């Protein structure tokens, strides 16, 4: 990054002014300073290496696939630690807590669980007409 270039210095001032309101990620910062995502990311990366900005937090982003992005704040400081991915047990606990919070959804889940445990029974009329299924003996029938 050539800081001596007046355009680069101007863009760095724009970034500093935008980050004065609070920490922003690259996705939110780019439209505010009228630059594309890639150029904003490179500018923030160079400013981060120079110690002009620091990672303030790691907010969640996305609608379908949620991921974490770095939100930068202006000024020197210690970078926030990136949280690790959720374990399967934590994801399952979160899903169960959401389900139990909604009564209708929880009742449907319990009904599906009960239905999965039931075993289908053969109708006696069908057994009388077509005989017992292969591999099963009919109750009360004797082998000769």
C-alpha positions, 0 to 999 in steps of 0.5 A: 500500500502506497500511503504517499499516494493522495488517493490512498490517503483519502480512502484511508480517511474515509475508512477512519471516518466510517469506523468512527461510528462503530466497528464494521465488517468489510461487507457493511463498510464497502458501500459507505465508502463507495468502493468494491468489496475486494478493494475495501478488504485489501485496504483494511488488511493493509491498515490492520497490518500497519496497526491503524485498525483492529478486529473488534468482534466477530459477528455472524453474517449470512442467511442460509449458511451462517459464518463469522466475519471480522468487524474492524474498529479504528485505532490501535488495539488488541484483536478479538479472538475468533470463536470456534465452530459449534460442536454437534452437541451444542447445535443439537441442544440449540435446536431442541431449545428452539423446539421446546419453546414452540409448543406446536412444534414440540407436540408435532415432534413428540407425535412423530417420535411416538409414530416411529416406535409403533409397529404396523399390524397386519389386518386379520381379514388380509391374513385370512384371505392371503395367508401369513406373510412369508417367514412368519407364523400366524398365531394359533396355527400349528405346524404339521 
